[in-house]
Amino acid sequence: MILGDRMGEVVPGMYEAVWHEIAAAKPAFVVGVGDSIQGLDDATAESEWIAFGQLLEPFRKIPYFPAPGNHDIWSDASAQLYVKHSGHPLDYSFDEGPAHFTMLDNSGTDNLQPEEMAFLEQDLKAHAAQPVKFIVSHRPSWLLNVILGSPEFPLAQLAKKYGVHYVIAGHVHEMMHATLDGVEYISAPSAGGHLRASGKYEDGWFFGYIVVTVNGTDVQVEVRELPPPNGEGRSTPLSAWGVVGLVSAK
């Protein structure tokens, strides 16, 4: 499962509703794109993380692998709290069956910094034998290049070189998808952060999550909206979405 942003003007109760839907599906694990707390204030960060931990308590049996968001990290002190409460380093990776996930920290800037790119290349090289690879970060640093159809940027070049299949981010709270040089780029829908712009489902503005099913080297990606009263419970394949929203209802 891929889980979007909780924060950024949170809609009360929505994140919990998403987790209940995810838990009902009994996933092997959940990958998050960050913004777990509102943050941005060193004085309240610890108490926010404690409250977040209490929120997740009913779902503790489900392994959770988040990437840090800009609401999670904004200072050295907040970075330390993130590591303490998330249980993960800022940059890390893990394997699950044939799938390899590289989790990157771009909480502080829209672009992936040299240290993240160096970590990414070392990690992909070390796990080159894994047949299915995902790169996950909070900010979609790739978005403009992907919209323009330009693969001439470092992340795309590394993804192609090491056979990465999916690059996933959040931050904008909008469901978007594009294919560039054989790599699928995905902006996850909101899991609780407020909806922007038109607020319409067909434009990618809805509360939901993404189901990823890996069977050997076969990967199926399904985008799910929350059921009533928080949505209409629509489910679509990844191919139904583009960078301007829903492009196919089939």
C-alpha positions as CSV (number, residue, x, y, z in Angstrom):
1,M,0.0,0.0,0.0
2,I,1.1,3.6,-0.7
3,L,-0.1,6.2,1.8
4,G,-0.3,9.9,0.9
5,D,0.1,13.0,3.1
6,R,-1.7,13.3,6.4
7,M,-0.9,16.9,7.0
8,G,-0.9,20.3,5.3
9,E,-4.2,21.6,6.7
10,V,-5.4,18.2,7.9
11,V,-9.1,17.2,7.4
12,P,-10.0,15.7,10.8
13,G,-10.6,12.0,10.9
14,M,-9.7,11.4,7.2
15,Y,-6.2,9.8,7.9
16,E,-7.7,7.4,10.4
17,A,-10.4,6.5,7.8
18,V,-7.7,5.7,5.2
19,W,-5.8,3.5,7.7
20,H,-9.0,1.6,8.5
21,E,-9.5,0.9,4.8
22,I,-5.9,-0.1,4.4
23,A,-6.0,-2.4,7.4
24,A,-9.1,-4.1,6.2
25,A,-7.2,-5.1,3.0
26,K,-4.5,-6.8,5.2
27,P,-1.5,-5.5,3.4
28,A,2.0,-6.9,3.9
29,F,3.3,-3.4,4.7
30,V,2.6,0.3,4.0
31,V,4.9,2.9,2.4
32,G,4.2,6.5,3.3
33,V,5.2,9.7,1.5
34,G,5.5,11.8,4.6
35,D,3.9,14.8,6.3
36,S,2.8,12.8,9.3
37,I,2.6,15.8,11.7
38,Q,1.8,19.5,11.2
39,G,5.2,20.3,12.7
40,L,7.2,23.5,11.8
41,D,7.5,24.3,15.5
42,D,10.3,22.7,17.6
43,A,8.3,23.4,20.8
44,T,5.4,21.2,19.9
45,A,7.0,18.6,17.7
46,E,7.6,15.9,20.4
47,S,4.0,16.1,21.6
48,E,2.7,15.9,17.9
49,W,4.8,12.7,17.3
50,I,3.5,11.1,20.5
51,A,-0.1,11.9,19.4
52,F,0.7,10.4,16.0
53,G,2.1,7.3,17.5
54,Q,-1.2,6.9,19.5
55,L,-3.2,7.3,16.3
56,L,-1.3,4.5,14.7
57,E,-1.5,2.2,17.7
58,P,-4.4,0.1,16.4
59,F,-2.4,-0.6,13.2
60,R,0.9,-1.5,14.7
61,K,0.9,-5.0,13.3
62,I,1.2,-3.5,9.8
63,P,4.9,-2.6,9.1
64,Y,5.1,1.1,8.1
65,F,7.9,2.6,6.1
66,P,7.6,6.4,5.7
67,A,9.7,9.0,3.9
68,P,10.2,12.3,5.7
69,G,8.1,15.3,4.6
70,N,8.6,19.0,5.0
71,H,6.1,19.1,7.8
72,D,8.1,16.4,9.6
73,I,11.5,17.9,9.3
74,W,12.5,21.6,9.2
75,S,15.4,21.8,11.7
76,D,18.2,19.6,13.1
77,A,16.1,19.0,16.2
78,S,13.1,18.0,14.2
79,A,15.2,15.6,12.2
80,Q,16.4,13.9,15.4
81,L,12.8,13.6,16.5
82,Y,11.8,12.1,13.1
83,V,14.4,9.4,13.4
84,K,13.4,8.7,17.0
85,H,9.7,8.4,16.4
86,S,9.6,6.9,12.9
87,G,12.2,4.3,13.7
88,H,14.0,4.9,10.4
89,P,16.9,6.9,9.2
90,L,16.3,9.9,6.9
91,D,17.5,7.8,3.9
92,Y,17.2,4.1,3.9
93,S,16.0,1.1,1.9
94,F,14.4,-2.3,2.4
95,D,13.4,-5.4,0.5
96,E,10.1,-7.2,0.5
97,G,10.2,-10.3,-1.7
98,P,11.3,-9.4,-5.2
99,A,10.7,-5.6,-4.5
100,H,13.3,-3.1,-3.4
101,F,12.3,0.3,-2.0
102,T,14.7,3.2,-1.7
103,M,13.4,5.9,0.7
104,L,14.9,9.4,0.2
105,D,14.8,12.6,2.3
106,N,14.0,15.7,0.3
107,S,12.0,17.4,3.1
108,G,14.1,20.5,2.9
109,T,14.2,21.3,-0.8
110,D,12.3,20.5,-3.9
111,N,15.4,18.9,-5.5
112,L,17.2,15.8,-4.4
113,Q,20.5,17.0,-3.0
114,P,23.9,15.4,-3.9
115,E,24.1,13.3,-0.8
116,E,20.6,11.8,-1.6
117,M,21.7,11.1,-5.2
118,A,24.9,9.5,-3.9
119,F,22.9,7.3,-1.5
120,L,20.4,6.4,-4.2
121,E,23.1,5.3,-6.7
122,Q,25.0,3.3,-4.1
123,D,21.8,1.7,-2.9
124,L,20.5,0.8,-6.4
125,K,23.9,-0.6,-7.3
126,A,24.0,-2.8,-4.2
127,H,20.5,-4.1,-4.9
128,A,20.8,-4.4,-8.7
129,A,19.6,-8.0,-8.5
130,Q,16.2,-7.1,-7.1
131,P,13.8,-7.4,-10.1
132,V,11.3,-4.7,-9.0
133,K,12.5,-1.3,-7.7
134,F,10.7,1.7,-6.3
135,I,12.1,5.1,-5.3
136,V,10.0,7.0,-2.8
137,S,10.4,10.6,-1.5
138,H,8.1,13.3,-0.2
139,R,8.5,16.0,-2.8
140,P,8.0,15.2,-6.5
141,S,11.3,16.7,-7.5
142,W,10.8,15.1,-10.9
143,L,7.4,16.7,-11.7
144,L,8.2,19.5,-14.1
145,N,10.7,17.3,-16.1
146,V,8.1,14.6,-16.4
147,I,5.4,16.9,-17.5
148,L,7.7,18.3,-20.1
149,G,8.7,14.8,-21.2
150,S,12.4,15.5,-20.5
151,P,14.5,12.6,-19.2
152,E,17.6,14.7,-18.9
153,F,17.8,14.9,-15.2
154,P,19.9,12.8,-12.7
155,L,17.0,11.0,-11.0
156,A,15.6,9.8,-14.4
157,Q,19.1,8.7,-15.6
158,L,19.7,6.7,-12.4
159,A,16.2,5.1,-12.6
160,K,16.8,4.0,-16.2
161,K,20.4,2.8,-15.5
162,Y,19.4,0.6,-12.6
163,G,16.0,-0.6,-14.0
164,V,13.8,1.3,-11.5
165,H,10.1,0.7,-12.3
166,Y,8.3,3.2,-10.1
167,V,9.1,6.7,-8.6
168,I,6.6,7.8,-6.0
169,A,6.1,11.0,-4.1
170,G,3.4,13.1,-2.4
171,H,3.4,16.7,-1.1
172,V,0.9,18.2,-3.6
173,H,-2.0,16.0,-2.4
174,E,-3.0,15.3,-6.0
175,M,-3.2,12.0,-7.9
176,M,-1.0,12.3,-11.0
177,H,0.8,9.7,-13.2
178,A,3.1,9.8,-16.1
179,T,5.5,7.4,-17.9
180,L,8.9,8.6,-18.9
181,D,11.6,6.4,-20.4
182,G,9.8,3.3,-19.2
183,V,9.5,4.5,-15.6
184,E,6.2,5.2,-13.9
185,Y,6.1,8.4,-11.9
186,I,3.3,8.7,-9.4
187,S,2.0,11.5,-7.2
188,A,-0.1,9.9,-4.4
189,P,-3.5,11.2,-3.5
190,S,-4.1,12.8,-0.2
191,A,-4.6,10.7,2.9
192,G,-5.8,13.6,5.0
193,G,-4.2,16.8,3.9
194,H,-6.6,19.3,2.5
195,L,-7.7,19.2,-1.1
196,R,-6.7,22.1,-3.3
197,A,-7.6,23.7,-6.6
198,S,-10.9,22.3,-8.1
199,G,-11.2,19.6,-5.4
200,K,-12.7,17.3,-8.0
201,Y,-12.0,13.6,-8.2
202,E,-11.4,13.7,-12.0
203,D,-8.7,16.3,-11.4
204,G,-6.9,14.0,-8.9
205,W,-8.3,15.6,-5.8
206,F,-9.7,13.0,-3.4
207,F,-8.9,11.1,-0.3
208,G,-7.6,7.6,-0.8
209,Y,-4.5,5.3,-1.2
210,I,-2.7,3.2,-3.7
211,V,-2.6,-0.6,-3.8
212,V,0.5,-2.2,-5.2
213,T,0.5,-6.0,-5.9
214,V,3.8,-7.6,-6.7
215,N,3.8,-11.2,-8.1
216,G,7.3,-12.1,-9.2
217,T,8.1,-9.4,-11.7
218,D,4.5,-8.5,-12.4
219,V,3.3,-5.4,-10.7
220,Q,-0.3,-4.2,-10.6
221,V,-1.2,-0.7,-9.3
222,E,-4.7,0.3,-8.3
223,V,-5.8,3.7,-7.1
224,R,-8.6,3.6,-4.5
225,E,-10.8,6.4,-3.2
226,L,-12.3,6.3,0.2
227,P,-15.9,5.0,0.3
228,P,-18.9,7.1,1.6
229,P,-19.2,9.3,3.4
230,N,-15.6,10.4,2.6
231,G,-15.7,9.6,-1.1
232,E,-17.5,7.4,-3.6
233,G,-15.3,4.4,-3.3
234,R,-14.0,4.5,-6.9
235,S,-11.2,2.2,-8.0
236,T,-9.1,2.7,-11.1
237,P,-5.9,1.2,-12.6
238,L,-2.9,3.5,-12.6
239,S,-3.2,3.8,-16.4
240,A,-6.4,5.7,-16.0
241,W,-4.5,8.7,-14.6
242,G,-2.3,11.3,-16.2
243,V,-0.6,14.5,-15.1
244,V,-3.9,16.4,-15.6
245,G,-6.1,13.9,-13.7
246,L,-8.4,11.1,-14.8
247,V,-7.8,10.3,-18.5
248,S,-9.8,7.1,-18.7
249,A,-12.6,5.7,-16.6
250,K,-12.0,2.2,-17.8
